Amino acid sequence: MKPLKQLMSLMVVFCAFAGLSPANAQMTERQVPESRTQVQLSYAPLVHKAAPAVVNIYTKQVVRSQRSALFDDPLFQRFFGQNFSFGMPQERVRGSLGSGVIVRPNGVIITNHHVIAGADEIRVVLADRREFDAKVVLDDKRTDLAVLKINVGNDRLDSLPLADSDQVQVGDIVLAIGNPFGIGQTVTSGIVSANARTQEGISDFGFFIQTDAAVNPGNSGGALVGMDGKLLGINTAIYSRTGASNGIGFAIPANMVKTVLRAAMNEGTLTRPWLGIKGQSVTADLAAGLGLDRAGGVLIDNIYPGGPAAEAGLKTGDVIMAVGDKEVIDEPGLNFRVATRKEGDEVTLAVLSDGAITQKTVKLQLPPENPPRDITTLDGHNPFQGVKIANMSPRFNDELQINQFESGVVVLGVDPRSPSARYQFLVPGDIIMEVNGRKIGKVSDLDNDLLENQQRYDYKVRRRGGDQECQIIPNRSYRCVQLQ
C-alpha cells in the first residue's frame, strides 16, 4: 500500500464525503452555542431546502461470461447448435447504486465517475420518487467526477448552488446527504475534520475536504452541504477496514466540481490549464538543503520552453510556495490550484528564487498540442502491422496521463491479430525511439521504406520507464536487451 494506506493498512472505499464553509470577513462570524436553547436548534429547515436536490442513482451493467473456444467450433455447433452452452448463462446483469446532486434546474446532475463507470443503463430517482433515464454528458476518471443529464421537459427542479470551497475551515458544521446502502435518502451531520488532504489513489487531483459525518457505501456522489445551503463538495471516499463509516471521509471540493461542470456545459471536453513545469514536493530533507525551516512547496525540476512559467521568468531550482494567498504544501496541492483555474487567468505565485521570496505573475495557458497527435495504424508486411501510434505533446500526454514533457511517438494500441500482439514486439504505452538506425520523432518518420520487407528490424523503445534495444528477424528470432 502507499502513503496513508501504508500507515493504517486501510482500504479506500469509494463512497465518502467532506465539507466546506464560509471563512472570509464578509461571512457571518462563527459562534459557539451560548445556551441550551441554541443547542436545541434544528437543521430541519436546511435539510428541507437541500434534500430535494439530492438524487439516487441506480446503474445496470451487462457482464458477459467467458465463452469456451469449444462452443465456436463448427463441428460442435453442427451437433449442439450455435447457442448451446450447457445451460450456463452467457450474460448477467450487475447493478450498483450511488447518489448525485442536481446542480442545474433543467436536470444537470453531478456524481462520481466510479458510480456510473461501465454502466449500460443509468436510472435517476428524484426525492419525490419520479424516475428518469440519464445520459452521460462528461465522465472524468481523473477527478472521479461525472456530469449527467435527465430530460425533465419544462419542469424546473430543485438544485444546489456551488459554494467557494476555498473558504472552508476546520470545525465548520456540514451535512452529508445521500443514499447509504440503498436504504433511501439519509442525512448525517458532522464537522470539517481537516482541509486540503492530498491522498494518492483516490483521484489524480487528490485534494479533499475531510469530515467526520457518517457516510457509507451508496453515499458516493452525494452532497456535502454547508450551513448556508450551498454545495461544498461531492462525497467520494472513506478510510475503513470494513467498508462502513469510521468517521474519516473525503469529498471533492466544489471548486473542482465547477471546472468539470463548466467543461461539460460549455466546451464539451475537459482540458486543464498548466504552468509548464515539472516538479517535486519539497520534503524535510529537500527543505534543509534549500535553507527552509520546514517541508512544503514544489521544487521546479524542468520548465517547458515557451510555456507560462518560462514566460513569467521562473527557472529550474525555484520553489513555488503559494498560489495567490493559498500556501502550496505539495505537488498535488499545486496541481489542484492550477486545475481549478481557467485558460487566460493570471495567478500570482510566491516563489523562492536565489534565497529570496519573489512574486511572479503567470498567465495560464492550455497545454499545447504540438505536433498534432496524427493517430495512425501501421499497415503492410512488417512486424509492426496493426500497431496504433500517435505523436506525443503536452496536451495529448495529459489526456494519456503520462509525463507531459515526453516527446516522440507513443503506442496507443495493438490489433489482437497482429504479430505484435502475439510476440509483444510493441505494447501500449511504448515510446518508439529508433527504428533501423533512424531516430523517430514523429509518426511520419515510420514510413514504408523503413518498415516494408526488411531482412532485419533493429529498434529501440522506452517501456515502463526503461529503455530497450530489440531485434526482429522475421520468421526466425526476436530478442530485447534492457539498457542500463
TORMIDREN-244160 format. One record per residue (C-alpha): x, y, z. Coordinates in steps of 0.25 Angstrom, whole numbers, padded with zeros to 4 digits, always signed. Each point is the difference from the previous one (the first is absolute). Example, Ala and Ser with C-alpha at 12.3 -4.5 7.8 and 13.67 -1.06 7.14 Angstrom:
+0049-0018+0031;+0006+0014-0002;
This chain:
+0000+0000+0000;+0004+0015-0002;+0001+0012+0009;-0012+0001+0009;-0004-0014-0004;+0013-0005+0006;-0001+0006+0013;-0013-0007+0004;-0002-0011-0010;-0013+0006-0003;-0009-0002-0013;-0004+0011-0008;-0015-0002-0002;-0007+0009-0010;-0012+0007+0007;+0005+0011+0008;-0002+0014+0004;+0006+0013+0005;-0004+0015+0002;+0003+0015-0001;-0006+0012+0005;+0002+0015-0001;+0012+0007+0007;+0002+0014-0005;-0003+0012+0007;-0012+0003-0008;-0007-0013+0005;-0007-0002+0013;+0009-0001+0012;+0001-0014+0006;-0005-0002+0014;+0000-0011+0011;-0015-0002+0005;-0002+0008+0013;-0013-0006+0005;-0008-0013+0001;-0010+0006-0010;+0011+0002-0010;+0005-0014+0001;-0014-0005-0002;-0001+0007-0014;-0004-0009-0012;+0006-0002-0013;-0013-0003-0006;-0002+0013-0008;+0013-0002-0006;-0003-0015-0004;-0013+0004-0005;+0007+0010-0010;+0011-0009-0004;-0005-0014+0000;-0009+0001-0012;+0012+0003-0009;+0007-0014+0004;-0004-0012-0008;+0002-0015+0000;+0008-0006-0012;-0002-0015-0004;+0008-0006-0011;+0000-0013-0008;+0011-0006-0007;+0000-0013-0009;+0011-0009+0004;+0004-0010-0011;+0005-0013+0005;+0013-0006-0006;-0005-0009-0012;+0008-0013-0002;+0007-0001-0014;-0007-0014-0001;-0013+0007-0002;+0005+0007-0012;+0005-0013-0007;-0008-0003-0013;-0001-0015+0003;-0006+0003+0015;-0010+0010-0006;-0004-0010-0010;-0005-0010+0011;-0004+0010+0011;-0003+0013-0006;+0006+0013+0000;-0006+0005+0013;+0002-0013+0008;+0008+0003+0013;-0003-0012+0009;-0011+0009+0007;+0011+0010+0004;-0005+0015-0001;+0009+0008-0010;-0005+0013+0006;-0004+0005+0013;-0004+0014+0005;+0008+0006+0011;-0006+0012+0008;+0006+0011+0009;-0005+0012+0007;+0004+0014+0004;-0004+0014+0001;+0000+0013-0008;-0003+0015+0002;-0008+0009-0010;+0008+0012-0003;-0009+0006-0011;-0015+0001+0001;-0001-0006-0014;+0005-0014+0005;+0015+0001+0000;+0006-0009+0010;+0014-0002+0006;+0004-0013+0006;+0013-0009+0001;+0006-0006-0012;+0001-0013+0008;-0015+0000+0002;-0003-0001-0015;+0013-0006-0006;-0003-0011-0010;-0015+0001+0002;-0009-0004-0012;-0012+0007+0007;-0001+0011+0010;-0013+0003+0007;-0002+0012+0009;-0011+0001+0011;-0004+0013+0005;-0003+0003+0014;-0015+0001-0004;+0002-0015-0005;-0001+0004-0015;+0010-0008-0009;+0007+0004-0012;+0011-0006-0009;+0012+0008+0000;+0011+0002-0011;+0015+0003+0003;+0004+0014-0005;+0014-0001+0006;+0008-0011+0007;+0013+0003+0006;+0007-0011+0007;+0012+0009+0004;-0009+0008+0010;-0010-0011+0002;-0011+0009-0004;-0011-0002-0011;-0011+0009-0005;-0013-0006-0004;-0013+0006-0006;-0014-0004+0001;-0012+0005-0008;-0010+0007+0009;-0007+0007-0012;-0004+0014+0005;+0001-0004+0015;+0010+0008+0009;+0006-0009+0010;+0005+0004+0014;+0015+0002-0001;+0012+0003+0008;+0009+0012-0002;+0015-0002+0001;+0008+0006+0011;+0014+0006+0000;+0007-0012+0006;+0013+0008+0002;-0008+0006+0012;-0001-0013+0008;+0006+0000+0014;+0002-0012+0009;-0011+0000+0010;-0011+0004-0009;-0013-0007+0001;-0005-0008-0012;-0011-0009-0004;+0002-0013-0009;-0012-0004-0008;+0000-0013-0008;-0006-0014-0002;+0009-0009+0009;-0002-0015-0003;-0012+0003-0008;-0009+0002+0012;-0005+0014-0005;+0004+0014+0001;+0008+0002+0014;+0005+0013+0006;+0012+0000+0010;+0008+0011+0006;+0014+0003+0004;+0011+0010-0001;+0012+0002-0009;+0011-0008+0006;+0011+0004-0009;+0002+0008-0013;+0009-0001-0012;+0002-0015+0002;+0009-0005-0012;-0002-0015+0000;+0005-0009-0011;-0008-0010-0007;-0014+0007+0001;+0002+0009-0012;+0011+0006-0008;-0003+0014+0006;-0001-0005+0014;-0004+0012+0009;-0011-0003+0009;-0008+0005+0012;+0000-0010+0011;-0013-0001+0009;-0005-0009+0012;-0014+0000-0005;-0005-0015-0002;+0001-0004-0014;-0001-0014-0006;-0001-0008-0013;-0010+0007-0008;+0003+0014+0004;+0010+0001-0011;-0004+0012-0009;-0009+0006+0011;+0000+0014+0006;+0009+0006+0010;-0008+0013+0004;+0004+0012+0009;-0008+0008+0009;-0004+0009-0011;-0006-0011-0008;+0010+0000-0011;+0008-0012-0006;+0013-0001+0007;+0005-0013-0006;-0004-0013-0006;+0002-0012+0009;+0011-0009-0006;+0007-0010+0009;+0002-0005+0015;+0011-0007+0007;-0005-0012+0006;+0003-0015+0004;-0014-0005-0002;-0006+0009-0011;-0008+0007+0011;+0002+0014+0005;+0011+0003+0010;-0001+0015+0000;+0011+0002-0010;-0007+0005-0013;+0004+0008-0012;-0007+0009-0010;+0004+0006-0013;+0000+0016+0002;-0011+0008-0007;+0011+0008-0008;+0005-0013-0007;-0015-0003-0003;-0001+0013-0006;+0011-0002-0010;-0006-0014-0005;-0014+0006+0000;+0005+0012-0008;+0007-0009-0010;-0013-0009-0002;-0009+0012-0002;+0009+0009-0009;+0011-0007-0006;-0004-0015+0000;+0014-0004+0002;+0009+0002+0013;+0013+0006-0002;+0007+0006+0012;+0010+0011+0000;+0014-0002+0003;+0013+0007+0005;+0009-0007-0009;+0009-0005+0011;+0004-0014+0005;+0003+0000+0015;+0000-0008+0013;-0005+0003+0014;+0010+0006+0010;+0002-0011+0011;+0007+0003+0013;+0014-0004-0006;-0002+0009-0012;-0005+0011+0009;+0013-0001+0008;+0009+0001-0013;-0008+0012-0005;+0001+0007+0013;-0015-0001+0004;-0004-0003+0015;-0011-0009-0004;-0005-0009-0011;-0009+0006-0011;-0001+0005-0014;+0004-0005-0013;+0014+0000-0006;+0001+0002-0015;+0008-0011-0007;-0003+0004-0014;-0007+0011-0008;-0007-0001-0013;+0006+0010-0010;-0010+0011-0004;-0010-0005+0011;-0007+0009+0010;+0011-0002+0011;+0011+0003-0010;-0006+0013-0005;-0002+0004+0015;+0015-0001+0002;+0000-0013+0009;+0011-0009-0001;+0005-0014+0004;+0003+0000+0015;-0010+0010+0004;-0010-0004+0011;-0015+0003-0002;-0005+0003+0014;-0014+0006-0002;-0011+0003-0011;-0007+0013+0004;-0002+0000+0014;+0000-0016+0001;+0012-0007+0005;+0005-0011-0008;+0004-0012+0008;+0003-0010-0010;-0001-0003-0015;-0015-0006+0000;-0004+0013+0007;+0007+0009-0011;-0007-0009-0011;-0013+0003+0007;+0002+0015+0001;+0003+0001-0015;-0010-0010-0005;-0012+0007+0006;+0004+0013-0008;-0004+0004-0014;+0009+0002-0012;+0005+0014+0000;-0001+0002+0015;+0011+0008+0006;+0005-0006+0013;+0011+0005+0010;+0010-0010+0004;+0009+0002+0013;+0013-0006-0005;+0013-0003+0008;+0011+0004-0010;+0014+0002+0003;-0003+0000+0015;-0011+0011-0001;-0015-0001-0001;-0005+0008-0012;-0013+0001-0006;-0002-0005-0015;-0013+0003-0008;-0003-0012-0009;-0010+0000-0011;-0006-0014-0001;-0001-0007-0014;-0005-0013-0005;+0011-0010-0002;+0004+0001-0015;-0003-0012-0010;+0013+0002-0008;+0002-0008-0008;-0015-0005-0003;-0003-0014+0005;-0001-0006-0014;-0006-0013+0005;+0004-0011-0010;-0001-0015-0001;+0012-0006-0007;-0002-0010-0011;+0007-0008-0010;+0009-0012+0000;+0008+0002+0012;+0001-0004+0015;-0007+0013+0004;-0012-0002-0008;-0013+0003+0008;+0007+0009+0010;-0007+0014+0003;+0009+0011+0003;+0000+0015+0002;+0008+0013+0002;+0003+0004+0014;-0003+0014+0005;-0002+0007+0014;-0016+0000-0003;-0001-0014-0005;+0010-0005+0011;-0009+0006+0010;-0012-0008-0006;+0008-0013+0000;+0005+0003+0015;+0014-0001-0004;+0012+0010+0002;-0004+0013-0007;+0015+0002-0003;+0002-0013-0008;+0000+0002-0015;+0001-0010-0012;-0010-0011-0004;-0008-0008+0009;-0007-0013-0002;-0015+0001+0003;-0005-0014-0003;+0003-0013-0007;-0009-0008-0009;-0002-0014+0007;+0002-0007-0013;+0013+0007-0003;+0015-0005+0002;+0002+0010+0011;-0012-0006+0008;+0006-0014-0001;+0014+0003+0003;-0001+0014+0007;+0010+0007-0010;-0008+0013+0004;-0010+0001+0011;-0009+0012+0004;+0008+0011+0007;+0013-0003-0007;+0007+0012-0005;+0007-0003-0014;+0014+0007+0000;+0007-0006-0011;-0002-0010-0012;+0011-0005-0009;+0009+0011+0004;-0010+0011-0002;-0004+0009+0011;-0015+0000+0002;-0005+0014+0003;-0014-0001-0006;-0010-0009-0006;+0005+0003-0014;+0014-0005+0002;-0006-0014+0000;-0002-0001-0015;-0001-0012-0009;+0015+0001-0005;+0004-0002+0015;-0010-0011+0003;-0003-0008-0012;+0006-0014-0003;+0013+0002+0008;+0009-0011+0003;+0002+0004+0014;-0006+0011+0009;+0008+0006+0011;-0008+0010+0008;+0001+0007+0014;-0012+0002+0009;-0003+0006+0014;-0008-0009+0007;-0005+0002+0015;+0011+0011+0002;+0011-0009-0005;+0007+0000-0014;+0001-0013-0008;+0007-0004-0013;-0007-0010-0008;+0003-0008-0012;-0010-0008-0009;+0004-0009-0011;-0013-0003-0007;-0005-0015+0002;+0013-0003+0007;+0003+0007+0013;-0003+0011+0009;+0007+0006+0012;+0001+0012+0009;+0011+0005+0009;-0002+0010+0012;+0009+0012-0001;+0007+0005+0013;
